[in-house]
């Protein structure tokens, strides 16, 4: 462990303690997909940066066609603690989005990637770990946009875009349902507060 890693851990632990008054024990650092043993998944976990964040975007898909996306963001708390997420969401994913992610995974040739490309210079860099389970095999690589192959960066960007688009679609649907319910019940407390 280098002094830089030790300093990051101390700063992250203090930030977590100062912000949240302490953190819960970290059960398992792996994001656990829930679609079953035959599921395939892509998890993009970026950590660090000046804000000391953990930003996770994941997509799981099973052979039966079920697919889900998950997104969460939280502060880093160090190796032995996990801060609560201050932003999290999950939802179903359409087949076209899954096909787009699968194409990006194939293009990246994850089985042939180096396990660690390192991160480029700069204090605000986030180290990004990409974990992919495909055809019964799990592959991991770590790096950032300045160190790993362009195909890996495109895969990371595809996962982020697909999750963002699915999340925006889910928010539009929630808004539509809310406005429809307000039209049905004009005297509800939500309408009278306007």
N, C-alpha and C positions, 0 to 999 in steps of 0.2 A: 504494500500500500504506500503510495507516494504521499508527500506532505499535502499536495493539492487535493487528493482524495480525502485525507483526514480533515483538512480545513473545510471542505464542502460538507462533510458529515456533521462537523461541529456547528457550522452555520445553519444547516438544515434543521438539526435537532433544536437549536435555540429558537429559530424562526417558528417551528411548530409549537414549542412550549410557550413562547411569547404570544403567538396568535390564538392558540386554542387551549392554553392551560394544560398542555400535555397531550399525548397521543395514545391511541390503543395499540396493543401489540400487533405486529404484522403476522397474520396467519400463514400466508404463502405468497411469495412475490409473483407467482405466475397467475395471470388472468385465466380463469378456468372456464373454457367454453362449456355450454350446457346441452348441446345438441346430441350428445351420445358418442359412443366409441367409434362409429364409422364416419363421424362428421369431419369436415375439413374446415380450416379456419386460417385467418390472417389477423395477427395482432401487431399494431404499430404502437410502441410505447416510447415517447420522447420524454427525457428527464433532464433537469438542470436549467441552464439559462440564468439570467440575472434575477428573474422572479422565483427561481427554485421551485419549479412546477413538475408534476407528472401529468402528461396528457396522453390518454389512451383512446385509440379508435380500433374497434375490432369488428370483424365480419365472420360469422359462422354459417356454414351451409351443409346440409345433409343430403345424402343421395336421393331421398324422397322429395327433394325440392324445397323443404323448409329452410328459410334463411332469416337471420337476424343481424342487426347492427347494434353496437353498443358504443357509447362515448362517455368518458368522464374526465374531469380535471380536478386535481387536488395539489396542495402544497406538499413538498418533500419533507419528510420527518426523520430521515436517517434510516439506517439498515434495520433497526429493531422496532420501528414504530410505523404506523400508517395513519396519516391524517384523513379526516372525512372528506369526501368529495364535495366541492362547492358547486359543481355543475355535473349532472349526469342524466343520461337518457338512453332508451333502448327502444327498438321497434322492429317490425317485419321488414323484409327487403324484397323487392320485386325481382323476378328472374332475370330481366335485362341488366340490372345492376350487378347481380351475381356473375353473369357471363362476362361483364366488363372487368370485374376484379379477377376472375379466373384467367382471362386473357393476359392481364398484366402480370400475374404470377407466372404463367408459362413463359412470357417474354423475359422475365428476370432470371429464369433458370436457377431457382433457389437451391437446388441440390449441389450446384457447383460453386456456390459463393464461399468466400473466406468467412470464417466466423467473426473476425474483428478487423474492421478497416480503420479504426481509430476515429478521432474527431479532429477537425481542422482548428487552426488557431483562433483565439478570440474568447473573451470572458463570457459573452452572451450565447455561446453555442449550446445547443441541446444535443445530448447523445441519444441516438434513436436505436432501439432494438426492434428488429422485425422478426417475428416468429410465424412460421407458416407450417401448417399440417396439411399435407396433400399426399394422396395415394398411400396412406398409412405411415408416412414418415414425417418427422418434425425437423424443420431446418431453422436455424437462427443465425442472424448476422447483426452486427452492431456497427454504426458509423454515423455519418451525417451527409448532407447534400454536397459537401465539398470533397468527400473521401470515397464514397462507394460508386459503383458503376451507374451510369445513367438509367439503365433498365430498372435498377432497384429504386432509384429516386422516383421514376415514373410509377412504379407499383405503390410506393408510399403516398404519392400525390393522388393516385386513383382511389385508394382506400379512403383518404381524407375527403375527397370530393364526393364519393358515393355516400359516405356517412353524413356529410353536410347536406347534400340534396335530400336524403331520406329524412333527416331531422327537420328540414324546412317544410317538407311535405306533411310531416306529422303535425307540425305546428299550425299549418294552414287548415288542416282538418279539425284540430281542436278549436281553432278560432271560428270555423264555420259552424260547428256544433254549438258553441257558446252563443253565437249570434242568433242561431235558429231557436235556441231555448229562450233567449231574451225576447224574441218576437212572440213566442207562445205565452210568455208570462210577463207582460209589461209592468206589473206592479211588484216584481221581485225586488229584494234589497239591493241587488247589483244595479238595477235600473234606477232606483230611487236615489242612489248615491251620486248620480251624474248631475 
